[in-house]
Amino acid sequence: MTSKRRKPTGYRSASVMPASAAARAAKASKTAETPARAGPPGILGWLSRPTGDSSWPTIWKSLGRGFATVGSSAVVLLTTFALLLVMWVALVGLGLAGPPARLVNLLALPPISTYFDALNGVTMYGFGPQGFISATAFLLVRAVVLALLTALVVRIYEGEGTLGEALARGVRAIPVAVAVNLLTLAMMVGGSIVLPLLGAGLGFLASVLTLVAALFLFVFAPILAVREPERPLYDIVRRGARAAMLPGSRHLLMSMLYIFLTLPILVALAPGGSLLGVNPSVTMWIYALVCTFIHLAFLAAFAFRVLSIEDEIPDQPVKMRRR
């Protein structure tokens, strides 16, 4: 195996990414000669539609590719479904006593899964040192699972490499996945201290937006860590945040879509989700498998998006346009 970054081949098209270095150079030359059109400033730049020559795929195209990618991979599906069973049995064995609806987001992306792990640690062992240690252990396990699943998804897009090579790259991405979980947890803990000062209504809204912000900033980092394992951890995290802040990506909208779909909607629709117990019904297991498929499809969609603009991520912080 070589540390040289593989170029994805399975998903690339002329409408998504230049097909060669010459095409990229021609595009850069054309961009340099053409005056840049003024775009919306600040947060509106993340919500606005991409310009005509943008390499960002649309949200619906990304989701379609994500669902198709995960649904066509028996390895990803079987691995994920097996992990769902193993992780639930392990939590129950450690003393988890809660509604089966927790299965819905058991394999969600951070920050939903980060909240889930912290809640389980506190629920099972209290707010003392034991609860903190258990929550940290859950986060570490989560980081390993996230890194390995991300490596399997990236391997599909690259269209090359053995399963062993993909898992080895996933192992090298574990430190970045750990950092993502810890940074997300820090944002959530800081929010729980400060946001109540805003009152019940604004505090709740701000807490939800904190989850959106964490996903917005950090979801690309594990994907880029698999692609560029030679980069240092801090550089990978910053590079992922710079990709997220590129104008015209509509990445903020996609982050909001995932948070609002997984946090209230999927849980609310869970069959018998409010019932207490540790033995989910057959219907609950089927529903949990469908939700797990949705989580993995979103991971694949985020991977498709950032890999489509990988060569355009700047080495310096993105400057927001001002009026």
C-alpha positions, 0 to 999 in steps of 0.5 A, spaced: 500 500 500 502 506 498 501 513 502 499 516 495 492 519 495 488 515 490 484 519 485 476 517 486 474 514 479 467 510 480 463 517 482 467 522 477 463 525 471 465 531 467 459 535 471 462 534 478 469 534 477 475 536 472 477 529 468 484 531 468 490 536 471 489 539 464 482 540 465 483 543 472 488 548 469 484 550 463 478 552 468 483 555 473 485 560 467 478 561 465 476 563 472 482 568 473 480 571 466 473 572 468 471 577 473 468 573 479 461 575 480 459 577 487 455 572 491 451 573 497 455 575 503 456 571 510 451 565 511 447 567 505 453 564 501 452 557 504 445 557 503 445 560 496 445 556 489 451 554 486 454 558 480 453 555 473 461 553 473 460 550 481 463 543 482 458 542 488 453 537 486 446 538 488 443 536 495 438 531 491 444 528 487 448 527 493 443 524 496 441 519 490 448 517 489 449 516 497 443 511 497 445 508 491 452 507 493 450 504 500 444 500 497 449 497 492 454 495 497 453 488 500 459 489 505 457 496 507 450 493 509 452 487 512 457 490 516 453 496 518 447 491 520 451 486 524 454 492 528 447 495 530 446 488 533 453 487 536 452 494 539 445 494 542 447 487 545 453 490 548 450 496 551 444 492 554 450 487 557 453 493 560 446 495 564 442 500 559 435 500 560 431 504 556 426 505 550 428 501 544 427 507 540 435 508 541 436 503 536 434 508 531 440 513 532 445 508 534 449 508 528 448 516 527 453 521 525 456 525 530 453 530 533 447 525 534 451 519 536 456 523 540 449 526 544 447 518 544 454 516 547 454 521 552 447 520 554 448 513 555 454 514 559 450 518 564 444 514 564 448 508 566 453 510 571 451 517 573 454 524 573 460 522 577 467 520 574 464 513 572 459 516 568 464 520 565 469 515 563 464 510 560 461 516 556 469 517 553 469 510 552 463 510 548 466 516 544 472 512 542 468 506 540 464 510 536 470 513 533 473 507 531 466 505 527 466 511 524 473 511 521 472 504 518 465 505 515 468 512 512 473 508 509 469 503 506 464 508 503 470 512 500 473 505 497 467 504 493 468 511 490 475 510 489 473 504 485 480 500 487 484 497 493 482 491 497 478 491 503 484 490 507 487 496 505 481 500 506 480 498 513 488 500 514 486 507 512 480 507 516 485 505 522 489 511 520 483 516 520 481 514 527 485 519 531 481 524 526 474 521 528 476 521 535 478 529 535 471 530 531 467 527 537 471 530 542 470 537 539 463 536 538 462 534 545 465 540 547 461 544 543 455 541 546 457 541 553 459 549 552 452 550 549 449 546 555 452 551 560 451 558 556 445 557 552 440 556 558 441 563 559 437 565 553 431 562 556 427 556 554 425 557 547 431 561 544 435 556 548 432 550 545 433 553 538 440 555 539 442 548 542 439 545 536 443 549 531 449 547 535 448 540 533 447 543 526 454 547 527 458 541 529 455 537 523 457 543 518 464 544 521 466 537 522 463 532 518 468 532 512 474 531 516 474 523 517 472 523 509 479 527 508 483 523 513 481 517 509 483 520 503 490 524 506 492 520 511 499 523 511 496 530 513 497 532 520 490 531 524 489 539 525 490 540 518 485 535 516 480 538 521 481 545 518 481 542 511 474 539 512 472 546 515 474 550 509 471 545 505 464 546 509 465 554 508 466 554 501 460 559 498 455 556 494 455 549 497 448 549 500 452 545 505 448 548 511 442 546 508 444 539 508 446 539 515 440 542 517 436 536 513 440 531 517 439 534 524 432 535 523 430 528 520 434 524 525 433 527 531 426 529 532 422 525 525 426 518 525 425 517 533 418 520 533 416 515 528 419 509 531 414 504 532 413 503 540 419 507 541 416 510 548 416 503 551 421 501 556 425 495 555 431 491 552 428 487 547 425 490 541 420 488 537 421 485 530 418 491 527 422 495 531 428 492 528 426 493 521 425 500 522 432 501 526 435 497 520 432 502 515 434 508 519 441 505 519 441 505 512 439 512 512 445 514 516 450 511 512 446 514 506 447 521 508 455 519 510 456 517 503 452 523 500 457 527 504 463 523 502 460 524 495 460 532 495 467 533 499 470 528 494 467 532 488 470 539 490 477 536 493 481 539 489 478 546 490 479 546 497 483 552 499 490 552 503 488 558 507 482 560 510 476 562 506 474 569 506 467 571 506 464 576 501 462 582 504 457 587 501 
